[in-house]
Amino acid sequence: MVTAIDTYLAMRRATGFTLSTQEYLLRSFARFAGDRQQAHIRSATAIDWAGEAVSLAQRHARYQTVCRFATYVHLEDDRHDCPPANYFGYHRIRRVPHIYSAIEIHRLIRAAEQLVPTDSLRPFSYAALISLLAATGLRISEALHLLISDITPDGLLIRKTKFQKTRLVPLHQTAVSGLRRYLEQRQRMRCGGDHVFVSNTGLPLAYWKVQGVFRKLLKTAELIPSQGRVPRLHDFRHTFAVRALEASPTGRRRIGRHMVALATYLGHVNIDATYWYLQSTPELLSDIAAASEAFFDGGR
């Protein structure tokens, strides 16, 4: 089984996946099966091994990792079982995002501009970072990994991100101008480094530090948590997607093309992730309800 795992991992990595967690899990499963003197995948063994995890989500993740591997090896050797899908009945519950209003975004940017020391690059870096997240819907990791060389005349080159994809993100002229002003300010303050967003010493902004500063900005901007949920950096991405869908052109075919374009822009691998945003605001849900009612009434 170990040889089959090596081949499977090599094949998937050749297509751009890193699979560090999957490798750890599969090798753990192979040891578990080996202790039972089993050279082939058995459904009961996969269930027992996955069931050792503490939480339902972890059991599901372990089990699905083996299921994907089993599907691959079964094609070459039908002595391997193909365990039944979703044995543990796990259903992911998405957290309801905070959709920022234009006023809230403005307040956060103003709060960033007041960061101390005010005569350093720090307030400019955080104000520019929040502005870019709001204007583009980038993942925070994508923004923090941006290099100056990734800024092109056609937009931002986002390299090998969450799903090992590279894409080009066009920028509105206002975003281009804002980014240019920040880089000019950075140059005046002689803060070097290859990354776009850097600290006063020229080092790339670290994610954990940005998270801490952002929590302070929420307090300064007086953004009150909604139903106990504190707004997140990732919610800028949700906000961008929802506002783009709210501005979607009318007509079923045009909306379909708009969804595909938005999924490509955001770097989604599965368009299901994009369609999820349809349920994020009352306006979008009202559109869905109206379309459903028309459908059931025999309309188009």
N, C-alpha and C positions, 0 to 999 in steps of 0.2 A: 504493500500500500504506500510505503514511503516513496518509492520510485514514481508511482502514479501521481502523488502529490507534487513532487518536484516537476514533473512534466506539465501538470495542470497549472502550477504557478508560473512557470516559464512562458507558457502559452498566453496566459492572461496579461502578464507583465509586458509581453511583446506588443500588446495593444494599448499600453499606456497606464495600466493600473499598478499601484504600489503594493497593496495587499499585505502589509506588514501584520495587521491584526488577523487577517484570514490565515496567514501562514502559521501564526502561533496557535490558532484554534485547530486547524487541521492536523498539525503535528501532535497536539494534545489528544485529539480524537484517535489518531493512529496508535498512540501509546496505550490508550484505554482499550481499543480493540485488540491490540497485541496481547494485553494482559489476559484477554479472554481467548487467546489462541485463534483469533479470526484474521484471515488475510483479505477478506472481502467485506464490504459494507453490509451490515444487517440493520434493518429498521429499528428493531428493539434496542440494539446497542446504541444507535444514534440518539434514540429517545432517552435512554438511561444516562448517557454522557451529557446531553444538553440539560437534562433535569437536575444536574448537580449545581447549576447556576443559582444565585440567590433570588434574582428578580425574574418576573415573567418576560420582560424585555430582553434580558440577558439570555434566558433559555431560548427564546425565539431566535435571537441573533446567532447563537451557537448552532441551533438546529438547521436554520436556513443555510448556513455556511456549508454544512455537510450535505444538505440536499442539492445545492448547486454543484458541488464536487461529484456527488453520486450520479447526477444526470450526465456529467461529462464522462466518467469512467464506465458507466453502463453501456455507452455506445460502443466501447471497445471490448467490454467483457460483461456479458449479461448475467454473470454470477453475482455481480453487485446488485443489491436491492436499490430501488428508488423510493426512499421513505415518503409517506403521504405528506402533502403540502400543509403548512401551517397547523401542525399537530397540536400546538399549545394554544391555539385560538387567539393569538395576540393581535390586537388592533391598535395601531398607533393613534394617539389622540394629540392632535396639533394644538399647540398653545395659541389662543386668540391673540393676534398681534395688536400692538398699539399703532393706530394710524395717525401720524402727526398732522396737525393742521399747519397751514402756512405761517400762522402767528407763532406756534410753538417752535417751529424750525428757526424762525427769526430770533426768538428769545434765546434759544440755545447758542446760536452764532454770536449774539451780543454777549452772552455770558462767557463764551470762549475768548472773545476779544478783551475781556476784563481780567483774564488770568495773569497771575504775577509770576515773575517780574514783568511788568508791562512794557519795559524797554528791551525785552528779549524776543527771540523768535517764537517762543512757546505759544503766546496767544494767536499769532498768525498761523502757526501750524495747525492748531486745533480748530480754529475758525475755518480754515481752508479744507481740512479733512471732513468736517461735518457738512460743509457746503457741497463738497464733491459727492459724499454718500447720498445726500438728499437729491442731487441733480442727476445721478447716474444709476442708483440702485446697486452699486457694487457691493460685494461682500466686504466686510471690514478687513479680512485677511488679504483680499485682492488689493485694496487701497494701500494697506501698509507695505505690501511687497512691490508696489509700483517703483520702477526705476525711471530716472530722468530720460533715459534712452527709449522708454516705452511710450513717451509722449510723441506722437507722430502728427503730421498735418491732417491725417484722416481720422484721428481719434486716439484712444488709449489702447495699447496692445496689452491684453491681459493674458499672461503666460501660464500654462499648465496649472489650473486652479483646482477646485474641489474634486472635479471628475477628470483631471488630467487633460483638460481641453484648453486650447488657445483660441481666443476670439478678439475681434476688434470692436471697441465700444465707441461709436461716434459721440461727439460732444456738441451740445448747443453752444452758440457763440458766447452766451453769458458765462457758461462754465469755462470755456477757453480763456476768456478775459480774466476771470477770477483766478484761475490756475496760473496764468502768466504773471499777475500782480503778486501772487504769493512767491513765485520763484524769483522775481525781481527783488522782493524784500529779503529773501533768503540770501541772495547774492550780495546785497548791500551790507548785510550783517556778517558776511563771510563765513557762513555755516556750510561746510562742504558735505561730501558724501554722495553716493550714487543713488540712494533712495530719494523719492520725492518728499516724503514726510519724515523729517528728522528733528531731533532734539537740539537744544542750544549747543551741544558739543558735536553735532554732525552725525550722531549715531541714529539708526533707524528707530522710529517709535515702536516700543514693545507693546504687544497686545494687552498684557496684564496691566501695564501702566495706563494705557489709553482707557481701559475699562474703569480704572479708579478715578481718573480725571473726569470721565463722562458722568459718573455718579455724582460728583461734586457739581457739575454743570446742571444736572437735573434739579438739584436743590436750589442753586442760584436762580435758575429760570422758573422755579416754582411749578414744575410739572408734577402734579399730584398723581400717584399711582392709581390706575383704574382697576377697581375690584381687587385690590391687593397686588396687581401685576405692575411691576416697575418697568417703564419703557426701556427698550434695549437699543443698542447700536444696530442690531440686525433689523429692527423695525423700520429703519430708513429704507431698506430694501423692499419690505412689504408695502410701505407707503408709496414708493415709486411705482410698483407694479399695479397697485389698486388705482392710483390716479391715472395711470396710462390706460387701464381698462375702462375707467369712467369716461375717458375722452375717446373711447373707441368709436369708429364710424358705425352708423346703423347699417342693417342688412346682414343676414346670416353669413353669406359668403365673405363679405368684407371683414366681419368680426373674426371668422375663422383664420383669415390671412393675418389679421392683427395679432391673434393669439400665437401663431407660429413665429411671427416676427419678434414678439415680446419674449417668447421662450428662448429664441436664438440670442437676443440681446442680453438676457439675464444669464445665459450659459446653463440652462436647464437641460439635463439629459433626457428626462421624461416630461412630456407636455402636461401630464397629470399634475405636476408640481405647479404649473402655471395656471391651470384651470381652478386650482384650489383657491386662488385669490378672488374668484368670483363671489365667494361667500363671505368676504371680509368686511363689507360695508352694507348698510341698509339700502343704499342706492342700487348697488349691484344685485342684491337679493330681490329687490323690487322688480328689476328688469327680468330676472330669472322667473319670478312668479308670474309676471305678465305674459312672458313667452310660453310658459307651461299652460296657463289658462287658455291662451289662444290655441295651443296645440290640441288640448282636450276638447275644445269647442269645435274642432274640425278646421281650424285655420292653419296658416303656415307661419 
